[in-house]
Amino acid sequence: MRPQKHICIVGGGPAGLSCALMLKRYGISARIFEKEEIGGLIRNAWRVENIPLMPARSGAEIVAEFKRLIDINGLEIVKDEILSVEDGRLFGIKGEYPYDFLVIATGTKPKRIPEFEISERVSYEYVKLPRGISNLAVYGGGDIAFDGALKAFENGIKPEIFIRGERPRALLKLVEEARNRKIPIHHKTPIREVRSHGERLVIVTSQGEQQEFDALLIAIGRVENLPKMNVENFDKVLIIGDAAHVHYRQMSIAIGEGIKAAMMIIELLGGAE
């Protein structure tokens, strides 16, 4: 029997979970550190269609499958936010943790507009929007914006999309789905100001027009989301998934990289038990 090694995976999205599940298949246990809920950004998805040879499913269905696999395989989930990494140690809000092998699968974080963050009715993720809203402003022209608008529509919420440019950057299929549902899309309409009006928000556009909404979903882009790193020896540190490829953000790539990271660790450990 090989000596016990501390294998830590930071991030409980598709990349991190794929790595942990493949390690488990070879009899190797890992600790997964996740500050929020399992699934990462997939929790927000209206429909996931970017996994070749697999049928399209909602983000909620995929997360339910993740949780089932976690339970079946007895994966260890540690609820903590890892803030920094030094050689051999992780530093979180709740504690410090040693590692022999580290996989960073922390995904991305949103590009923020701090001056718009005037209440909890302004969110960068669909799942964090307040409950009971009837209409929603969505700011952004990419996949996440249109995906959020479609999910809102499916949930009985009336969305409107505000785009800074002349045309959407989202996949044509998402744009067509939004148009088929007659979701209003405002082209060349940057939002200039967000104000509170009772329990609602007043959205002021570049044209000076004002509209009231129950909530605002901001989806103007994502950037890498890495803990502070003070590491000299990167031989046993792997950065995978969206954290490594911020411009791709494909679940199939994240899954593949999680499996590849697991196989590299297995090889370094000398194979399966």
ABEGO torsion letter per residue (X at the ends): XBBBBBBBBBEABAAAAAAAAAAAAAGBBBBBBBABBBGEAAAABABBAABBGBBBBBAAAAAAAAAAAAAAAGBBBBBBBBABBBBGBBBBAABBBBBABBBBBAEBBBBBBAAABABAABBABAAABBBGBABBBBBEABAAAAAAAAAAAAAGBBBBBBBABABBABBAAAAAAAAAAGBBBBBGBBBABBBBBEABBBBBBAAGBBBBBABBBBBAEBBBBBBBBBBABAAABBBBEAAABAAAGBAAAAAAAAAAAAAAAAAAAGEBX
